[in-house]
Amino acid sequence: MLSHLPDGESSRTFDGRAGWFAIPLAVVPKYPLTGGELDGARLDAQLSFPAEIARSLTGLRVGPVTEINGKEVYILQGNGARGSFASLYFDRESGLLVRIIRYTPSKIGKVPTQVDYADYRDVGGIKFPYRWIVTWLDGRDEFDFGDVKFNVPIDAAKFGEPAIAARP
């Protein structure tokens, strides 16, 4: 995921095995993802494709109907790799995914990351959420997509270790 920030580009990459995070003007401008961060990146990548849900999560179970932002949702829960698990919330009326909460193990217990999806629009016959809000223990990012295209060729290097610009 590339994010355009006032001070440069932030990137979070995952190539199927390794992952990296780079952000401009940080004390540590780039670092490899490990442990729960790497597991989270793997699960995020897998869950980007609905057909991967049943392959990415085991022990799938349906929870009770509940409510998010005044709308009824179905809950689907499953176990991920190395003790992680996720809860997926689907709008009862539209069937669209409105929230994922994934929990990854750490030395202090299960660490949650929540992603809320909204503003679904049709892109080539597929509904895509143009608004994502990602919340974790010590932060929150909001993403509003301006242009979405599917099946656009992307250089495989974009998924590897990001290059960072030299500091002025």
Phi and psi in degrees as GROMACS dihedral restraints (atoms count N, CA, C in turn):
[ dihedral_restraints ]
;  ai    aj    ak    al  type     phi  dphi    fc
    3     4     5     6     1  -105.3    20    10
    4     5     6     7     1   132.2    20    10
    6     7     8     9     1  -121.6    20    10
    7     8     9    10     1   130.9    20    10
    9    10    11    12     1   -90.3    20    10
   10    11    12    13     1   115.5    20    10
   12    13    14    15     1  -113.2    20    10
   13    14    15    16     1   161.8    20    10
   15    16    17    18     1   -57.2    20    10
   16    17    18    19     1   -30.8    20    10
   18    19    20    21     1   -99.4    20    10
   19    20    21    22     1     8.3    20    10
   21    22    23    24     1   137.7    20    10
   22    23    24    25     1  -166.1    20    10
   24    25    26    27     1  -101.1    20    10
   25    26    27    28     1   136.3    20    10
   27    28    29    30     1  -102.0    20    10
   28    29    30    31     1   143.5    20    10
   30    31    32    33     1  -140.3    20    10
   31    32    33    34     1   144.3    20    10
   33    34    35    36     1  -128.0    20    10
   34    35    36    37     1   115.9    20    10
   36    37    38    39     1  -119.8    20    10
   37    38    39    40     1   155.1    20    10
   39    40    41    42     1  -153.6    20    10
   40    41    42    43     1   125.8    20    10
   42    43    44    45     1  -105.3    20    10
   43    44    45    46     1    11.6    20    10
   45    46    47    48     1   105.1    20    10
   46    47    48    49     1   -20.9    20    10
   48    49    50    51     1  -129.8    20    10
   49    50    51    52     1   -48.9    20    10
   51    52    53    54     1  -118.2    20    10
   52    53    54    55     1   156.7    20    10
   54    55    56    57     1  -140.8    20    10
   55    56    57    58     1   158.0    20    10
   57    58    59    60     1  -141.2    20    10
   58    59    60    61     1   154.9    20    10
   60    61    62    63     1  -130.8    20    10
   61    62    63    64     1   130.5    20    10
   63    64    65    66     1  -133.6    20    10
   64    65    66    67     1   136.3    20    10
   66    67    68    69     1  -144.3    20    10
   67    68    69    70     1   135.2    20    10
   69    70    71    72     1   -68.3    20    10
   70    71    72    73     1   151.4    20    10
   72    73    74    75     1    59.5    20    10
   73    74    75    76     1    23.8    20    10
   75    76    77    78     1   -93.6    20    10
   76    77    78    79     1   158.5    20    10
   78    79    80    81     1   -58.9    20    10
   79    80    81    82     1   -45.3    20    10
   81    82    83    84     1  -111.6    20    10
   82    83    84    85     1    99.8    20    10
   84    85    86    87     1   -71.2    20    10
   85    86    87    88     1   -18.1    20    10
   87    88    89    90     1  -154.8    20    10
   88    89    90    91     1   138.0    20    10
   90    91    92    93     1  -151.3    20    10
   91    92    93    94     1   153.3    20    10
   93    94    95    96     1   -76.1    20    10
   94    95    96    97     1   146.1    20    10
   96    97    98    99     1   -79.4    20    10
   97    98    99   100     1   136.2    20    10
   99   100   101   102     1  -136.9    20    10
  100   101   102   103     1   168.1    20    10
  102   103   104   105     1    51.2    20    10
  103   104   105   106     1  -128.6    20    10
  105   106   107   108     1   -64.1    20    10
  106   107   108   109     1   -32.6    20    10
  108   109   110   111     1   -64.4    20    10
  109   110   111   112     1   -41.8    20    10
  111   112   113   114     1   -67.9    20    10
  112   113   114   115     1   -42.5    20    10
  114   115   116   117     1   -61.1    20    10
  115   116   117   118     1   -39.9    20    10
  117   118   119   120     1   -64.8    20    10
  118   119   120   121     1   -42.2    20    10
  120   121   122   123     1   -62.8    20    10
  121   122   123   124     1   -40.6    20    10
  123   124   125   126     1   -62.9    20    10
  124   125   126   127     1   -47.4    20    10
  126   127   128   129     1   -65.5    20    10
  127   128   129   130     1   -41.3    20    10
  129   130   131   132     1   -57.8    20    10
  130   131   132   133     1   -44.4    20    10
  132   133   134   135     1   -63.6    20    10
  133   134   135   136     1   -44.9    20    10
  135   136   137   138     1   -65.6    20    10
  136   137   138   139     1   -40.7    20    10
  138   139   140   141     1   -77.2    20    10
  139   140   141   142     1    -4.1    20    10
  141   142   143   144     1   -68.6    20    10
  142   143   144   145     1   -15.5    20    10
  144   145   146   147     1  -119.4    20    10
  145   146   147   148     1   112.4    20    10
  147   148   149   150     1   -52.6    20    10
  148   149   150   151     1   -33.9    20    10
  150   151   152   153     1   -66.1    20    10
  151   152   153   154     1   -18.5    20    10
  153   154   155   156     1   -82.8    20    10
  154   155   156   157     1   -11.4    20    10
  156   157   158   159     1   -56.0    20    10
  157   158   159   160     1   -50.0    20    10
  159   160   161   162     1   -68.5    20    10
  160   161   162   163     1   -23.8    20    10
  162   163   164   165     1   -89.0    20    10
  163   164   165   166     1   -25.7    20    10
  165   166   167   168     1   -87.6    20    10
  166   167   168   169     1   -29.5    20    10
  168   169   170   171     1  -118.5    20    10
  169   170   171   172     1   137.7    20    10
  171   172   173   174     1  -110.3    20    10
  172   173   174   175     1   166.8    20    10
  174   175   176   177     1    60.3    20    10
  175   176   177   178     1    37.8    20    10
  177   178   179   180     1   -58.0    20    10
  178   179   180   181     1   137.6    20    10
  180   181   182   183     1  -145.5    20    10
  181   182   183   184     1   150.3    20    10
  183   184   185   186     1  -100.9    20    10
  184   185   186   187     1   130.4    20    10
  186   187   188   189     1   -93.8    20    10
  187   188   189   190     1  -176.9    20    10
  189   190   191   192     1   -72.3    20    10
  190   191   192   193     1   154.6    20    10
  192   193   194   195     1   -65.3    20    10
  193   194   195   196     1   134.1    20    10
  195   196   197   198     1  -136.2    20    10
  196   197   198   199     1  -170.4    20    10
  198   199   200   201     1  -128.7    20    10
  199   200   201   202     1   136.5    20    10
  201   202   203   204     1  -131.2    20    10
  202   203   204   205     1   124.8    20    10
  204   205   206   207     1    50.5    20    10
  205   206   207   208     1    42.0    20    10
  207   208   209   210     1    79.4    20    10
  208   209   210   211     1     5.5    20    10
  210   211   212   213     1  -118.3    20    10
  211   212   213   214     1   141.0    20    10
  213   214   215   216     1   -74.8    20    10
  214   215   216   217     1   139.3    20    10
  216   217   218   219     1  -133.1    20    10
  217   218   219   220     1   149.8    20    10
  219   220   221   222     1   -90.6    20    10
  220   221   222   223     1   145.6    20    10
  222   223   224   225     1  -112.1    20    10
  223   224   225   226     1   131.1    20    10
  225   226   227   228     1  -121.1    20    10
  226   227   228   229     1   125.9    20    10
  228   229   230   231     1  -120.4    20    10
  229   230   231   232     1   150.4    20    10
  231   232   233   234     1  -159.1    20    10
  232   233   234   235     1   164.1    20    10
  234   235   236   237     1   -95.6    20    10
  235   236   237   238     1   138.1    20    10
  237   238   239   240     1  -104.9    20    10
  238   239   240   241     1  -165.6    20    10
  240   241   242   243     1   -70.7    20    10
  241   242   243   244     1   148.4    20    10
  243   244   245   246     1    49.6    20    10
  244   245   246   247     1    44.2    20    10
  246   247   248   249     1    85.2    20    10
  247   248   249   250     1     4.6    20    10
  249   250   251   252     1   -82.1    20    10
  250   251   252   253     1   160.6    20    10
  252   253   254   255     1  -151.7    20    10
  253   254   255   256     1   163.3    20    10
  255   256   257   258     1  -140.2    20    10
  256   257   258   259     1   148.3    20    10
  258   259   260   261     1  -117.1    20    10
  259   260   261   262     1   125.9    20    10
  261   262   263   264     1  -112.5    20    10
  262   263   264   265     1   133.4    20    10
  264   265   266   267     1  -114.9    20    10
  265   266   267   268     1   119.6    20    10
  267   268   269   270     1  -112.0    20    10
  268   269   270   271     1   130.8    20    10
  270   271   272   273     1   -56.5    20    10
  271   272   273   274     1   126.1    20    10
  273   274   275   276     1   -64.3    20    10
  274   275   276   277     1   -32.3    20    10
  276   277   278   279     1   -81.3    20    10
  277   278   279   280     1   -49.3    20    10
  279   280   281   282     1   -93.3    20    10
  280   281   282   283     1   -22.9    20    10
  282   283   284   285     1    81.3    20    10
  283   284   285   286     1     1.4    20    10
  285   286   287   288     1   -80.9    20    10
  286   287   288   289     1   147.0    20    10
  288   289   290   291     1   -72.0    20    10
  289   290   291   292     1   125.0    20    10
  291   292   293   294     1  -111.6    20    10
  292   293   294   295     1   -18.3    20    10
  294   295   296   297     1  -159.7    20    10
  295   296   297   298     1   144.4    20    10
  297   298   299   300     1  -127.7    20    10
  298   299   300   301     1   133.4    20    10
  300   301   302   303     1  -120.9    20    10
  301   302   303   304     1   117.6    20    10
  303   304   305   306     1  -113.0    20    10
  304   305   306   307     1   143.3    20    10
  306   307   308   309     1  -119.9    20    10
  307   308   309   310     1   124.3    20    10
  309   310   311   312     1  -116.3    20    10
  310   311   312   313     1   142.8    20    10
  312   313   314   315     1   -71.8    20    10
  313   314   315   316     1   148.2    20    10
  315   316   317   318     1  -147.6    20    10
  316   317   318   319     1   178.9    20    10
  318   319   320   321     1   -67.7    20    10
  319   320   321   322     1   -18.3    20    10
  321   322   323   324     1  -104.6    20    10
  322   323   324   325     1     7.0    20    10
  324   325   326   327     1   117.2    20    10
  325   326   327   328     1  -168.4    20    10
  327   328   329   330     1   -73.9    20    10
  328   329   330   331     1   128.6    20    10
  330   331   332   333     1  -105.3    20    10
  331   332   333   334     1   120.4    20    10
  333   334   335   336     1   -87.2    20    10
  334   335   336   337     1   146.4    20    10
  336   337   338   339     1  -132.2    20    10
  337   338   339   340     1   128.5    20    10
  339   340   341   342     1  -114.8    20    10
  340   341   342   343     1   134.6    20    10
  342   343   344   345     1  -124.3    20    10
  343   344   345   346     1   121.1    20    10
  345   346   347   348     1  -104.1    20    10
  346   347   348   349     1   136.1    20    10
  348   349   350   351     1  -116.6    20    10
  349   350   351   352     1   138.2    20    10
  351   352   353   354     1  -152.9    20    10
  352   353   354   355     1   177.1    20    10
  354   355   356   357     1    56.0    20    10
  355   356   357   358     1    53.8    20    10
  357   358   359   360     1   -68.6    20    10
  358   359   360   361     1   134.4    20    10
  360   361   362   363     1  -134.0    20    10
  361   362   363   364     1   156.3    20    10
  363   364   365   366     1   -77.7    20    10
  364   365   366   367     1   126.5    20    10
  366   367   368   369     1  -129.4    20    10
  367   368   369   370     1   103.2    20    10
  369   370   371   372     1    58.7    20    10
  370   371   372   373     1    36.0    20    10
  372   373   374   375     1    87.3    20    10
  373   374   375   376     1     2.3    20    10
  375   376   377   378     1  -119.4    20    10
  376   377   378   379     1   135.9    20    10
  378   379   380   381     1   -79.5    20    10
  379   380   381   382     1   126.5    20    10
  381   382   383   384     1  -127.9    20    10
  382   383   384   385     1   134.7    20    10
  384   385   386   387     1   -79.2    20    10
  385   386   387   388     1   118.0    20    10
  387   388   389   390     1   -82.8    20    10
  388   389   390   391     1    -8.4    20    10
  390   391   392   393     1  -127.6    20    10
  391   392   393   394     1   124.9    20    10
  393   394   395   396     1  -125.9    20    10
  394   395   396   397     1   135.5    20    10
  396   397   398   399     1  -122.3    20    10
  397   398   399   400     1   118.2    20    10
  399   400   401   402     1  -108.5    20    10
  400   401   402   403     1   122.7    20    10
  402   403   404   405     1  -123.5    20    10
  403   404   405   406     1   133.4    20    10
  405   406   407   408     1  -135.9    20    10
  406   407   408   409     1  -175.6    20    10
  408   409   410   411     1   -51.9    20    10
  409   410   411   412     1   -40.9    20    10
  411   412   413   414     1  -125.0    20    10
  412   413   414   415     1    26.2    20    10
  414   415   416   417     1  -174.2    20    10
  415   416   417   418     1   178.3    20    10
  417   418   419   420     1  -156.9    20    10
  418   419   420   421     1   133.8    20    10
  420   421   422   423     1  -122.7    20    10
  421   422   423   424     1   142.3    20    10
  423   424   425   426     1  -119.0    20    10
  424   425   426   427     1   130.0    20    10
  426   427   428   429     1  -119.3    20    10
  427   428   429   430     1   125.7    20    10
  429   430   431   432     1  -119.4    20    10
  430   431   432   433     1   111.7    20    10
  432   433   434   435     1   -80.1    20    10
  433   434   435   436     1   136.7    20    10
  435   436   437   438     1   -97.4    20    10
  436   437   438   439     1   -34.0    20    10
  438   439   440   441     1  -146.2    20    10
  439   440   441   442     1   125.6    20    10
  441   442   443   444     1  -124.1    20    10
  442   443   444   445     1   131.0    20    10
  444   445   446   447     1  -134.7    20    10
  445   446   447   448     1   142.0    20    10
  447   448   449   450     1  -103.3    20    10
  448   449   450   451     1   152.9    20    10
  450   451   452   453     1    58.9    20    10
  451   452   453   454     1    34.2    20    10
  453   454   455   456     1   -87.6    20    10
  454   455   456   457     1   131.5    20    10
  456   457   458   459     1   -60.7    20    10
  457   458   459   460     1   133.7    20    10
  459   460   461   462     1  -129.0    20    10
  460   461   462   463     1   130.8    20    10
  462   463   464   465     1   -59.3    20    10
  463   464   465   466     1   128.1    20    10
  465   466   467   468     1   -56.8    20    10
  466   467   468   469     1   -27.0    20    10
  468   469   470   471     1   -61.9    20    10
  469   470   471   472     1   -24.9    20    10
  471   472   473   474     1   -63.2    20    10
  472   473   474   475     1   -21.7    20    10
  474   475   476   477     1   -91.8    20    10
  475   476   477   478     1    -7.0    20    10
  477   478   479   480     1   -93.5    20    10
  478   479   480   481     1  -160.5    20    10
  480   481   482   483     1   -61.0    20    10
  481   482   483   484     1   123.6    20    10
  483   484   485   486     1   -72.9    20    10
  484   485   486   487     1   144.6    20    10
  486   487   488   489     1   -84.6    20    10
  487   488   489   490     1   141.7    20    10
  489   490   491   492     1  -117.0    20    10
  490   491   492   493     1   144.2    20    10
  492   493   494   495     1   -72.8    20    10
  493   494   495   496     1   148.2    20    10
  495   496   497   498     1   -64.8    20    10
  496   497   498   499     1   144.5    20    10
  498   499   500   501     1   -77.0    20    10
  499   500   501   502     1   141.8    20    10
